[in-house]
Amino acid sequence: MSDEQATDRPRRGRPPKPRPTKIEGADLAADLSKFSKGIESEYFYWVGLVEECPVDVVYCAGVAFPKRTNRVVPELEVPNNYIHEKQAGFVVRMTEHKIRLLRERLPRTLIRVIEREIDTSGYDTETKKVKKRTGKVITIQTDEQIEERIKNNLPAQRYIKDPRDVPAAEFMFAVPCENQDNPRAGIEYPPVLSKAGLTWPEEIEV
């Protein structure tokens, strides 16, 4: 048999060993720049209402702005005992999405300030009439919401102007906590949103 005939004959034996495939480590590490739409930052904020606000809480963009809340703190004189202290506002987690929602909804949020005279003559010997302030939170519907309600044969619920109505931002505050690792409510009220505005620690489009 010639060498040429031997070369044409198929070889027998083990199949060739497959080459391993390797994915580089750099391709497995998270590259946040590629998933910008699915990622957002989060910060702790001290939010709430100033004492002059006629309502106890305002809900806006999924965030509760309370006037006062209870904080549990250890009692110094009694070991392993805790007491409740009143504090202004509350500490919440805030995201970029909530900041954008606040930017859109706060200008449409009002508080109707209602003053009533209460007769307290039955409580003491003197006849007294005390003025008490209460309030009602009002959210103005967008044009799209009104059109949708009309389309579904529902009342339009248009806003009717009232001189007692005040922008909710004149009573609300929201500031990033100074210590994000140990966020706490402040002691003195910060400026209200209508004067100080709303600050986000990063640059975003609003």
C-alpha positions as protocol buffer text, in pm:
chain_id: "A"
residue {
  index: 1
  type: MET
  ca { x: 0 y: 0 z: 0 }
}
residue {
  index: 2
  type: SER
  ca { x: 132 y: 333 z: -99 }
}
residue {
  index: 3
  type: ASP
  ca { x: 168 y: 627 z: 136 }
}
residue {
  index: 4
  type: GLU
  ca { x: -98 y: 813 z: -64 }
}
residue {
  index: 5
  type: GLN
  ca { x: -354 y: 537 z: -9 }
}
residue {
  index: 6
  type: ALA
  ca { x: -280 y: 528 z: 364 }
}
residue {
  index: 7
  type: THR
  ca { x: -341 y: 903 z: 391 }
}
residue {
  index: 8
  type: ASP
  ca { x: -687 y: 875 z: 229 }
}
residue {
  index: 9
  type: ARG
  ca { x: -803 y: 615 z: 480 }
}
residue {
  index: 10
  type: PRO
  ca { x: -1011 y: 772 z: 769 }
}
residue {
  index: 11
  type: ARG
  ca { x: -831 y: 772 z: 1097 }
}
residue {
  index: 12
  type: ARG
  ca { x: -975 y: 589 z: 1393 }
}
residue {
  index: 13
  type: GLY
  ca { x: -955 y: 690 z: 1758 }
}
residue {
  index: 14
  type: ARG
  ca { x: -1082 y: 958 z: 1997 }
}
residue {
  index: 15
  type: PRO
  ca { x: -1262 y: 1266 z: 1858 }
}
residue {
  index: 16
  type: PRO
  ca { x: -1072 y: 1592 z: 1887 }
}
residue {
  index: 17
  type: LYS
  ca { x: -1093 y: 1750 z: 2232 }
}
residue {
  index: 18
  type: PRO
  ca { x: -1322 y: 2059 z: 2234 }
}
residue {
  index: 19
  type: ARG
  ca { x: -1163 y: 2388 z: 2309 }
}
residue {
  index: 20
  type: PRO
  ca { x: -1281 y: 2551 z: 2633 }
}
residue {
  index: 21
  type: THR
  ca { x: -1470 y: 2882 z: 2616 }
}
residue {
  index: 22
  type: LYS
  ca { x: -1379 y: 3151 z: 2864 }
}
residue {
  index: 23
  type: ILE
  ca { x: -1583 y: 3459 z: 2953 }
}
residue {
  index: 24
  type: GLU
  ca { x: -1357 y: 3734 z: 3076 }
}
residue {
  index: 25
  type: GLY
  ca { x: -1404 y: 3860 z: 3428 }
}
residue {
  index: 26
  type: ALA
  ca { x: -1450 y: 4217 z: 3304 }
}
residue {
  index: 27
  type: ASP
  ca { x: -1760 y: 4100 z: 3114 }
}
residue {
  index: 28
  type: LEU
  ca { x: -1912 y: 3957 z: 3434 }
}
residue {
  index: 29
  type: ALA
  ca { x: -1860 y: 4263 z: 3653 }
}
residue {
  index: 30
  type: ALA
  ca { x: -2159 y: 4494 z: 3678 }
}
residue {
  index: 31
  type: ASP
  ca { x: -2137 y: 4787 z: 3439 }
}
residue {
  index: 32
  type: LEU
  ca { x: -2403 y: 5023 z: 3572 }
}
residue {
  index: 33
  type: SER
  ca { x: -2371 y: 5252 z: 3272 }
}
residue {
  index: 34
  type: LYS
  ca { x: -2538 y: 4985 z: 3054 }
}
residue {
  index: 35
  type: PHE
  ca { x: -2849 y: 4962 z: 3275 }
}
residue {
  index: 36
  type: SER
  ca { x: -2922 y: 5327 z: 3345 }
}
residue {
  index: 37
  type: LYS
  ca { x: -3298 y: 5286 z: 3296 }
}
residue {
  index: 38
  type: GLY
  ca { x: -3317 y: 5012 z: 3559 }
}
residue {
  index: 39
  type: ILE
  ca { x: -3107 y: 5186 z: 3825 }
}
residue {
  index: 40
  type: GLU
  ca { x: -3173 y: 5485 z: 4044 }
}
residue {
  index: 41
  type: SER
  ca { x: -3019 y: 5633 z: 4355 }
}
residue {
  index: 42
  type: GLU
  ca { x: -3175 y: 5652 z: 4698 }
}
residue {
  index: 43
  type: TYR
  ca { x: -3120 y: 5896 z: 4985 }
}
residue {
  index: 44
  type: PHE
  ca { x: -3263 y: 5951 z: 5331 }
}
residue {
  index: 45
  type: TYR
  ca { x: -3471 y: 6267 z: 5368 }
}
residue {
  index: 46
  type: TRP
  ca { x: -3622 y: 6446 z: 5662 }
}
residue {
  index: 47
  type: VAL
  ca { x: -3974 y: 6537 z: 5552 }
}
residue {
  index: 48
  type: GLY
  ca { x: -4275 y: 6685 z: 5726 }
}
residue {
  index: 49
  type: LEU
  ca { x: -4503 y: 6979 z: 5792 }
}
residue {
  index: 50
  type: VAL
  ca { x: -4439 y: 7294 z: 5992 }
}
residue {
  index: 51
  type: GLU
  ca { x: -4638 y: 7356 z: 6308 }
}
residue {
  index: 52
  type: GLU
  ca { x: -4862 y: 7616 z: 6141 }
}
residue {
  index: 53
  type: CYS
  ca { x: -5002 y: 7360 z: 5895 }
}
residue {
  index: 54
  type: PRO
  ca { x: -5376 y: 7303 z: 5957 }
}
residue {
  index: 55
  type: VAL
  ca { x: -5358 y: 6931 z: 5869 }
}
residue {
  index: 56
  type: ASP
  ca { x: -5159 y: 6657 z: 6040 }
}
residue {
  index: 57
  type: VAL
  ca { x: -5028 y: 6484 z: 5727 }
}
residue {
  index: 58
  type: VAL
  ca { x: -5003 y: 6538 z: 5352 }
}
residue {
  index: 59
  type: TYR
  ca { x: -4960 y: 6248 z: 5112 }
}
residue {
  index: 60
  type: CYS
  ca { x: -4796 y: 6335 z: 4782 }
}
residue {
  index: 61
  type: ALA
  ca { x: -4618 y: 6117 z: 4523 }
}
residue {
  index: 62
  type: GLY
  ca { x: -4632 y: 5819 z: 4758 }
}
residue {
  index: 63
  type: VAL
  ca { x: -4453 y: 6009 z: 5036 }
}
residue {
  index: 64
  type: ALA
  ca { x: -4614 y: 6090 z: 5372 }
}
residue {
  index: 65
  type: PHE
  ca { x: -4534 y: 6435 z: 5511 }
}
residue {
  index: 66
  type: PRO
  ca { x: -4645 y: 6421 z: 5877 }
}
residue {
  index: 67
  type: LYS
  ca { x: -4650 y: 6709 z: 6120 }
}
residue {
  index: 68
  type: ARG
  ca { x: -4532 y: 6497 z: 6413 }
}
residue {
  index: 69
  type: THR
  ca { x: -4432 y: 6136 z: 6474 }
}
residue {
  index: 70
  type: ASN
  ca { x: -4315 y: 5929 z: 6769 }
}
residue {
  index: 71
  type: ARG
  ca { x: -3951 y: 5835 z: 6804 }
}
residue {
  index: 72
  type: VAL
  ca { x: -3848 y: 5550 z: 7033 }
}
residue {
  index: 73
  type: VAL
  ca { x: -3542 y: 5640 z: 7242 }
}
residue {
  index: 74
  type: PRO
  ca { x: -3375 y: 5474 z: 7544 }
}
residue {
  index: 75
  type: GLU
  ca { x: -3456 y: 5618 z: 7885 }
}
residue {
  index: 76
  type: LEU
  ca { x: -3130 y: 5732 z: 8041 }
}
residue {
  index: 77
  type: GLU
  ca { x: -3227 y: 5678 z: 8404 }
}
residue {
  index: 78
  type: VAL
  ca { x: -3383 y: 5333 z: 8354 }
}
residue {
  index: 79
  type: PRO
  ca { x: -3170 y: 5065 z: 8183 }
}
residue {
  index: 80
  type: ASN
  ca { x: -3336 y: 4861 z: 7906 }
}
residue {
  index: 81
  type: ASN
  ca { x: -3636 y: 5092 z: 7906 }
}
residue {
  index: 82
  type: TYR
  ca { x: -3756 y: 5300 z: 7612 }
}
residue {
  index: 83
  type: ILE
  ca { x: -3981 y: 5601 z: 7583 }
}
residue {
  index: 84
  type: HIS
  ca { x: -4165 y: 5770 z: 7298 }
}
residue {
  index: 85
  type: GLU
  ca { x: -4062 y: 6121 z: 7205 }
}
residue {
  index: 86
  type: LYS
  ca { x: -4246 y: 6354 z: 6971 }
}
residue {
  index: 87
  type: GLN
  ca { x: -4043 y: 6470 z: 6674 }
}
residue {
  index: 88
  type: ALA
  ca { x: -4117 y: 6699 z: 6384 }
}
residue {
  index: 89
  type: GLY
  ca { x: -4171 y: 6511 z: 6060 }
}
residue {
  index: 90
  type: PHE
  ca { x: -4019 y: 6177 z: 5970 }
}
residue {
  index: 91
  type: VAL
  ca { x: -3717 y: 6023 z: 5797 }
}
residue {
  index: 92
  type: VAL
  ca { x: -3797 y: 5848 z: 5469 }
}
residue {
  index: 93
  type: ARG
  ca { x: -3614 y: 5697 z: 5174 }
}
residue {
  index: 94
  type: MET
  ca { x: -3640 y: 5912 z: 4864 }
}
residue {
  index: 95
  type: THR
  ca { x: -3564 y: 5805 z: 4506 }
}
residue {
  index: 96
  type: GLU
  ca { x: -3519 y: 5995 z: 4182 }
}
residue {
  index: 97
  type: HIS
  ca { x: -3860 y: 5871 z: 4072 }
}
residue {
  index: 98
  type: LYS
  ca { x: -4029 y: 6019 z: 4379 }
}
residue {
  index: 99
  type: ILE
  ca { x: -3846 y: 6349 z: 4331 }
}
residue {
  index: 100
  type: ARG
  ca { x: -3981 y: 6371 z: 3977 }
}
residue {
  index: 101
  type: LEU
  ca { x: -4332 y: 6286 z: 4095 }
}
residue {
  index: 102
  type: LEU
  ca { x: -4313 y: 6557 z: 4361 }
}
residue {
  index: 103
  type: ARG
  ca { x: -4198 y: 6803 z: 4096 }
}
residue {
  index: 104
  type: GLU
  ca { x: -4507 y: 6718 z: 3890 }
}
residue {
  index: 105
  type: ARG
  ca { x: -4771 y: 6685 z: 4164 }
}
residue {
  index: 106
  type: LEU
  ca { x: -4682 y: 6943 z: 4428 }
}
residue {
  index: 107
  type: PRO
  ca { x: -4782 y: 7241 z: 4209 }
}
residue {
  index: 108
  type: ARG
  ca { x: -5128 y: 7078 z: 4188 }
}
residue {
  index: 109
  type: THR
  ca { x: -5158 y: 7019 z: 4563 }
}
residue {
  index: 110
  type: LEU
  ca { x: -5337 y: 7274 z: 4783 }
}
residue {
  index: 111
  type: ILE
  ca { x: -5454 y: 7296 z: 5143 }
}
residue {
  index: 112
  type: ARG
  ca { x: -5787 y: 7461 z: 5213 }
}
residue {
  index: 113
  type: VAL
  ca { x: -5750 y: 7641 z: 5545 }
}
residue {
  index: 114
  type: ILE
  ca { x: -6075 y: 7633 z: 5742 }
}
residue {
  index: 115
  type: GLU
  ca { x: -6119 y: 7843 z: 6055 }
}
residue {
  index: 116
  type: ARG
  ca { x: -6398 y: 7764 z: 6297 }
}
residue {
  index: 117
  type: GLU
  ca { x: -6505 y: 7922 z: 6622 }
}
residue {
  index: 118
  type: ILE
  ca { x: -6554 y: 7674 z: 6906 }
}
residue {
  index: 119
  type: ASP
  ca { x: -6762 y: 7766 z: 7209 }
}
residue {
  index: 120
  type: THR
  ca { x: -6578 y: 7649 z: 7523 }
}
residue {
  index: 121
  type: SER
  ca { x: -6829 y: 7788 z: 7774 }
}
residue {
  index: 122
  type: GLY
  ca { x: -6918 y: 7441 z: 7893 }
}
residue {
  index: 123
  type: TYR
  ca { x: -6562 y: 7371 z: 8006 }
}
residue {
  index: 124
  type: ASP
  ca { x: -6512 y: 7658 z: 8253 }
}
residue {
  index: 125
  type: THR
  ca { x: -6695 y: 7944 z: 8423 }
}
residue {
  index: 126
  type: GLU
  ca { x: -6618 y: 8196 z: 8148 }
}
residue {
  index: 127
  type: THR
  ca { x: -6777 y: 8203 z: 7808 }
}
residue {
  index: 128
  type: LYS
  ca { x: -6509 y: 8180 z: 7545 }
}
residue {
  index: 129
  type: LYS
  ca { x: -6499 y: 8134 z: 7172 }
}
residue {
  index: 130
  type: VAL
  ca { x: -6175 y: 7988 z: 7043 }
}
residue {
  index: 131
  type: LYS
  ca { x: -6073 y: 7987 z: 6678 }
}
residue {
  index: 132
  type: LYS
  ca { x: -5954 y: 7651 z: 6556 }
}
residue {
  index: 133
  type: ARG
  ca { x: -5782 y: 7593 z: 6226 }
}
residue {
  index: 134
  type: THR
  ca { x: -5843 y: 7277 z: 6030 }
}
residue {
  index: 135
  type: GLY
  ca { x: -5769 y: 7196 z: 5671 }
}
residue {
  index: 136
  type: LYS
  ca { x: -5839 y: 6982 z: 5370 }
}
residue {
  index: 137
  type: VAL
  ca { x: -5585 y: 6860 z: 5113 }
}
residue {
  index: 138
  type: ILE
  ca { x: -5690 y: 6920 z: 4751 }
}
residue {
  index: 139
  type: THR
  ca { x: -5524 y: 6778 z: 4441 }
}
residue {
  index: 140
  type: ILE
  ca { x: -5609 y: 6948 z: 4110 }
}
residue {
  index: 141
  type: GLN
  ca { x: -5676 y: 6700 z: 3831 }
}
residue {
  index: 142
  type: THR
  ca { x: -5470 y: 6717 z: 3513 }
}
residue {
  index: 143
  type: ASP
  ca { x: -5638 y: 6778 z: 3178 }
}
residue {
  index: 144
  type: GLU
  ca { x: -5575 y: 6416 z: 3084 }
}
residue {
  index: 145
  type: GLN
  ca { x: -5739 y: 6291 z: 3404 }
}
residue {
  index: 146
  type: ILE
  ca { x: -6046 y: 6509 z: 3347 }
}
residue {
  index: 147
  type: GLU
  ca { x: -6078 y: 6391 z: 2987 }
}
residue {
  index: 148
  type: GLU
  ca { x: -6048 y: 6029 z: 3098 }
}
residue {
  index: 149
  type: ARG
  ca { x: -6323 y: 6074 z: 3358 }
}
residue {
  index: 150
  type: ILE
  ca { x: -6554 y: 6238 z: 3102 }
}
residue {
  index: 151
  type: LYS
  ca { x: -6481 y: 5957 z: 2857 }
}
residue {
  index: 152
  type: ASN
  ca { x: -6588 y: 5703 z: 3124 }
}
residue {
  index: 153
  type: ASN
  ca { x: -6904 y: 5902 z: 3208 }
}
residue {
  index: 154
  type: LEU
  ca { x: -6770 y: 6006 z: 3547 }
}
residue {
  index: 155
  type: PRO
  ca { x: -6790 y: 6350 z: 3711 }
}
residue {
  index: 156
  type: ALA
  ca { x: -6504 y: 6570 z: 3586 }
}
residue {
  index: 157
  type: GLN
  ca { x: -6416 y: 6688 z: 3939 }
}
residue {
  index: 158
  type: ARG
  ca { x: -6278 y: 7021 z: 3823 }
}
residue {
  index: 159
  type: TYR
  ca { x: -6113 y: 7238 z: 4083 }
}
residue {
  index: 160
  type: ILE
  ca { x: -6321 y: 7533 z: 4205 }
}
residue {
  index: 161
  type: LYS
  ca { x: -6113 y: 7828 z: 4322 }
}
residue {
  index: 162
  type: ASP
  ca { x: -6141 y: 7932 z: 4684 }
}
residue {
  index: 163
  type: PRO
  ca { x: -5958 y: 8222 z: 4857 }
}
residue {
  index: 164
  type: ARG
  ca { x: -5886 y: 7994 z: 5152 }
}
residue {
  index: 165
  type: ASP
  ca { x: -5667 y: 7766 z: 4941 }
}
residue {
  index: 166
  type: VAL
  ca { x: -5292 y: 7777 z: 5002 }
}
residue {
  index: 167
  type: PRO
  ca { x: -5018 y: 7587 z: 4811 }
}
residue {
  index: 168
  type: ALA
  ca { x: -4924 y: 7281 z: 5016 }
}
residue {
  index: 169
  type: ALA
  ca { x: -4556 y: 7360 z: 4956 }
}
residue {
  index: 170
  type: GLU
  ca { x: -4594 y: 7658 z: 5192 }
}
residue {
  index: 171
  type: PHE
  ca { x: -4631 y: 7413 z: 5482 }
}
residue {
  index: 172
  type: MET
  ca { x: -4407 y: 7125 z: 5368 }
}
residue {
  index: 173
  type: PHE
  ca { x: -4034 y: 7062 z: 5403 }
}
residue {
  index: 174
  type: ALA
  ca { x: -3800 y: 6797 z: 5262 }
}
residue {
  index: 175
  type: VAL
  ca { x: -3422 y: 6803 z: 5307 }
}
residue {
  index: 176
  type: PRO
  ca { x: -3155 y: 6532 z: 5267 }
}
residue {
  index: 177
  type: CYS
  ca { x: -3029 y: 6403 z: 5602 }
}
residue {
  index: 178
  type: GLU
  ca { x: -2681 y: 6530 z: 5679 }
}
residue {
  index: 179
  type: ASN
  ca { x: -2564 y: 6186 z: 5792 }
}
residue {
  index: 180
  type: GLN
  ca { x: -2684 y: 5927 z: 5542 }
}
residue {
  index: 181
  type: ASP
  ca { x: -2533 y: 5642 z: 5746 }
}
residue {
  index: 182
  type: ASN
  ca { x: -2725 y: 5744 z: 6057 }
}
residue {
  index: 183
  type: PRO
  ca { x: -3021 y: 5951 z: 5932 }
}
residue {
  index: 184
  type: ARG
  ca { x: -3215 y: 6151 z: 6190 }
}
residue {
  index: 185
  type: ALA
  ca { x: -3480 y: 6417 z: 6200 }
}
residue {
  index: 186
  type: GLY
  ca { x: -3354 y: 6766 z: 6276 }
}
residue {
  index: 187
  type: ILE
  ca { x: -3436 y: 6984 z: 6575 }
}
residue {
  index: 188
  type: GLU
  ca { x: -3518 y: 7316 z: 6411 }
}
residue {
  index: 189
  type: TYR
  ca { x: -3759 y: 7336 z: 6120 }
}
residue {
  index: 190
  type: PRO
  ca { x: -3590 y: 7385 z: 5782 }
}
residue {
  index: 191
  type: PRO
  ca { x: -3733 y: 7633 z: 5528 }
}
residue {
  index: 192
  type: VAL
  ca { x: -4053 y: 7521 z: 5355 }
}
residue {
  index: 193
  type: LEU
  ca { x: -4047 y: 7389 z: 4999 }
}
residue {
  index: 194
  type: SER
  ca { x: -4210 y: 7700 z: 4851 }
}
residue {
  index: 195
  type: LYS
  ca { x: -3907 y: 7902 z: 4965 }
}
residue {
  index: 196
  type: ALA
  ca { x: -3616 y: 7657 z: 4973 }
}
residue {
  index: 197
  type: GLY
  ca { x: -3712 y: 7436 z: 4680 }
}
residue {
  index: 198
  type: LEU
  ca { x: -3636 y: 7065 z: 4658 }
}
residue {
  index: 199
  type: THR
  ca { x: -3275 y: 6948 z: 4639 }
}
residue {
  index: 200
  type: TRP
  ca { x: -3147 y: 6616 z: 4504 }
}
residue {
  index: 201
  type: PRO
  ca { x: -2782 y: 6530 z: 4583 }
}
residue {
  index: 202
  type: GLU
  ca { x: -2713 y: 6425 z: 4224 }
}
residue {
  index: 203
  type: GLU
  ca { x: -2767 y: 6586 z: 3885 }
}
residue {
  index: 204
  type: ILE
  ca { x: -3088 y: 6461 z: 3727 }
}
residue {
  index: 205
  type: GLU
  ca { x: -3337 y: 6582 z: 3468 }
}
residue {
  index: 206
  type: VAL
  ca { x: -3663 y: 6704 z: 3622 }
}
